[in-house]
């Protein structure tokens, strides 16, 4: 479902296609800057399993763990997946704080969701000394997680569009940890001088964003979106 969140046509994150080699990925991106990868995997089979109907049929009664859509995401609530999809999967209310907004974006039960994850083809490039862990999510338009950081990883959009904002580790962004990304975009982003703006881009289905270790990032779903991240821990 199309949201009412504007899409910024400008993209300041570098892009690469299937011609990117592993050695070049390590040399240019792995430890230094984000990159959007296109054509490195084909997840059409996984996408076919992620329609609303297929997911409700497979996982409807299972409990999913929702987290608050704020920087620290400490509050957790367990609800049946069907209840989340049918009653809680709504556009972000601009007046609500992220700490009062529940969002399904990880904390997956790998025993129950394992059969789905087996069909996902992760990006081929690994960071030496790390192992991958999946984080699967579904969220309404205007939702997202405000600025935070962790280890390196990938994020792929399966359905919808997802806007990303990124700062390197040495540039702490100005934000309130309980404010939504939507509120930050509406109130703080317009006041930033060009030199203080983040790297940003909108991901579409089939595109994969790689972000290095400790890079600040915030996300904003422009539509009702299905997405999966591969964290390299």
C-alpha positions as CSV (number, residue, x, y, z in Angstrom):
1,X,0.0,0.0,0.0
2,X,1.5,3.3,-1.0
3,X,2.2,5.7,1.8
4,X,2.2,9.4,2.0
5,X,5.9,9.8,2.8
6,X,7.8,11.6,0.0
7,X,10.6,9.9,-1.7
8,X,13.8,11.8,-2.2
9,X,15.1,11.1,-5.7
10,X,18.6,12.0,-4.7
11,X,20.9,9.1,-3.7
12,X,24.3,9.8,-2.1
13,X,25.2,6.2,-1.4
14,X,27.5,4.6,-3.9
15,X,26.0,1.8,-6.0
16,X,27.6,-1.4,-7.4
17,X,26.4,-4.2,-9.6
18,X,27.2,-7.9,-10.0
19,X,30.6,-7.0,-11.5
20,X,31.8,-6.1,-8.0
21,X,34.3,-8.7,-6.8
22,X,34.8,-9.8,-3.3
23,X,38.4,-8.4,-3.1
24,X,37.1,-5.0,-4.4
25,X,34.2,-5.1,-1.8
26,X,36.8,-5.7,1.0
27,X,39.0,-3.0,-0.3
28,X,36.5,-0.2,-1.0
29,X,33.5,-0.8,1.2
30,X,33.7,-3.5,3.9
31,X,35.4,-1.3,6.5
32,X,35.0,2.2,5.2
33,X,31.6,3.1,3.7
34,X,28.1,1.8,2.7
35,X,27.2,0.6,-0.7
36,X,24.0,-0.4,-2.5
37,X,24.3,-3.7,-4.3
38,X,22.1,-4.6,-7.3
39,X,21.9,-7.9,-9.1
40,X,24.1,-9.8,-6.7
41,X,21.3,-12.3,-5.6
42,X,18.0,-13.4,-6.9
43,X,15.3,-13.6,-4.2
44,X,12.2,-13.9,-6.4
45,X,11.4,-17.3,-4.8
46,X,11.7,-15.8,-1.3
47,X,9.6,-12.8,-2.3
48,X,6.8,-15.2,-3.5
49,X,6.7,-16.6,0.0
50,X,6.4,-13.2,1.6
51,X,3.0,-12.1,0.3
52,X,0.4,-11.2,2.9
53,X,-1.6,-14.4,2.1
54,X,1.4,-16.7,2.2
55,X,2.8,-15.3,5.5
56,X,-0.6,-15.4,7.3
57,X,-1.2,-19.0,6.2
58,X,2.2,-20.1,7.4
59,X,2.7,-18.0,10.5
60,X,-0.7,-16.5,11.5
61,X,-1.1,-18.1,14.9
62,X,2.6,-17.8,15.9
63,X,3.7,-15.2,18.4
64,X,6.0,-12.5,17.1
65,X,7.9,-10.1,19.3
66,X,7.3,-6.4,18.6
67,X,9.8,-3.7,19.7
68,X,9.3,0.0,20.3
69,X,10.4,2.0,17.3
70,X,12.9,4.1,19.2
71,X,16.7,4.1,19.4
72,X,17.0,1.6,22.3
73,X,13.9,-0.6,21.5
74,X,13.9,-1.9,25.1
75,X,10.1,-2.5,25.4
76,X,9.0,-5.8,23.9
77,X,5.4,-7.1,23.3
78,X,4.4,-10.6,22.1
79,X,1.3,-10.8,19.9
80,X,0.1,-13.4,17.3
81,X,1.4,-12.6,13.9
82,X,-2.1,-12.4,12.4
83,X,-3.1,-9.8,15.0
84,X,-0.1,-7.7,14.1
85,X,-0.8,-7.8,10.4
86,X,-4.6,-7.2,10.7
87,X,-4.7,-4.6,13.5
88,X,-1.2,-3.1,14.2
89,X,0.3,-2.9,10.7
90,X,-0.7,0.7,10.1
91,X,0.9,3.9,8.8
92,X,2.9,5.8,11.4
93,X,1.0,8.3,13.4
94,X,3.1,11.5,13.2
95,X,1.9,12.6,16.6
96,X,3.2,9.4,18.4
97,X,6.6,8.9,19.8
98,X,8.8,6.0,18.7
99,X,8.8,4.8,22.3
100,X,5.0,4.4,21.9
101,X,5.0,2.7,18.5
102,X,5.3,-1.1,18.2
103,X,7.1,-2.5,15.2
104,X,8.0,-6.0,13.9
105,X,11.6,-5.8,12.8
106,X,13.5,-8.7,14.3
107,X,13.6,-10.8,17.4
108,X,12.5,-13.7,15.1
109,X,12.0,-17.2,16.5
110,X,14.4,-19.1,14.3
111,X,12.7,-22.4,15.0
112,X,9.4,-21.2,13.6
113,X,10.7,-18.9,10.9
114,X,13.5,-21.1,9.8
115,X,11.6,-22.8,6.9
116,X,11.1,-19.3,5.4
117,X,14.7,-18.1,6.0
118,X,16.0,-21.3,4.2
119,X,14.7,-19.8,0.9
120,X,16.5,-16.5,1.4
121,X,19.7,-16.0,-0.7
122,X,22.0,-13.7,1.4
123,X,24.5,-11.3,-0.2
124,X,27.6,-13.2,-1.1
125,X,30.2,-11.0,0.6
126,X,31.3,-11.9,4.1
127,X,33.4,-9.9,6.6
128,X,36.3,-12.1,7.8
129,X,35.7,-13.4,11.3
130,X,31.9,-12.9,11.3
131,X,28.9,-15.1,11.0
132,X,25.4,-14.1,9.6
133,X,22.1,-13.8,11.5
134,X,18.8,-12.8,9.9
135,X,16.3,-10.2,11.1
136,X,13.0,-10.2,9.3
137,X,10.5,-7.4,9.5
138,X,7.2,-6.0,8.2
139,X,6.1,-2.4,8.9
140,X,3.7,0.2,7.8
141,X,4.3,3.4,5.8
142,X,6.1,6.1,7.7
143,X,7.4,3.7,10.3
144,X,11.1,3.1,11.0
145,X,13.9,3.1,13.6
146,X,15.6,6.4,14.5
147,X,19.4,6.7,14.6
148,X,21.4,3.9,16.2
149,X,24.5,1.8,15.5
150,X,25.7,-1.8,15.8
151,X,28.0,-4.2,13.9
152,X,28.1,-4.4,10.1
153,X,25.3,-5.9,8.0
154,X,23.1,-5.9,5.0
155,X,19.4,-4.9,4.5
156,X,17.3,-6.0,1.6
157,X,13.8,-4.8,0.7
158,X,11.4,-7.6,-0.4
159,X,8.3,-5.4,-0.8
160,X,7.8,-1.7,-0.7
161,X,10.5,1.1,-0.5
162,X,12.8,1.9,2.5
163,X,14.6,5.2,2.9
164,X,18.0,5.1,4.7
165,X,20.0,7.8,6.4
166,X,23.6,7.1,7.4
167,X,26.4,8.9,9.2
168,X,30.0,7.6,9.8
169,X,31.0,6.7,13.4
170,X,32.8,10.0,14.0
171,X,29.7,12.1,13.1
172,X,27.0,11.7,15.7
173,X,23.7,12.9,14.3
174,X,21.4,15.3,16.2
175,X,18.2,13.4,17.2
176,X,16.0,12.5,20.1
177,X,16.1,8.8,20.9
178,X,12.3,8.5,21.4
179,X,11.4,10.6,18.3
180,X,10.3,8.7,15.2
181,X,12.4,8.9,12.0
182,X,9.3,10.5,10.4
183,X,9.3,13.3,13.0
184,X,13.1,13.8,12.5
185,X,12.7,14.0,8.8
186,X,9.9,16.6,9.1
187,X,11.5,18.8,11.8
188,X,15.3,18.3,12.0
189,X,16.3,17.3,8.5
190,X,15.2,20.5,6.8
191,X,17.3,22.6,9.2
192,X,20.6,20.7,8.3
193,X,23.1,22.6,6.2
194,X,24.2,20.5,3.2
195,X,27.5,19.6,4.8
196,X,25.7,18.1,7.9
197,X,23.2,16.0,5.9
198,X,23.6,12.2,6.1
199,X,24.3,9.9,3.2
200,X,20.9,8.7,2.1
201,X,19.1,6.6,-0.5
202,X,15.8,4.8,-1.1
203,X,16.0,1.1,-1.5
204,X,13.6,-0.8,-3.7
205,X,12.8,-4.5,-3.9
206,X,15.9,-6.5,-4.9
207,X,18.4,-3.9,-3.7
208,X,20.7,-4.6,-0.8
209,X,22.4,-2.0,1.4
210,X,25.6,-2.8,3.1
211,X,26.6,-0.7,6.1
212,X,29.9,-1.0,7.9
213,X,30.6,-1.5,11.6
214,X,29.4,1.3,14.0
215,X,27.8,3.5,11.2
216,X,24.9,5.5,12.5
217,X,21.7,4.8,10.5
218,X,18.0,5.5,10.6
219,X,15.3,3.9,8.5
220,X,11.9,5.1,7.1
221,X,9.5,2.8,5.3
222,X,7.8,4.7,2.5
223,X,5.2,2.0,2.0
224,X,4.0,-1.0,3.9
225,X,7.3,-2.9,3.6
226,X,8.7,-6.4,4.0
227,X,12.5,-6.5,4.6
228,X,15.2,-8.7,5.8
229,X,18.6,-7.8,7.3
230,X,21.7,-10.0,7.6
231,X,23.7,-9.0,10.6
232,X,27.4,-9.9,10.6
233,X,28.3,-10.5,14.2
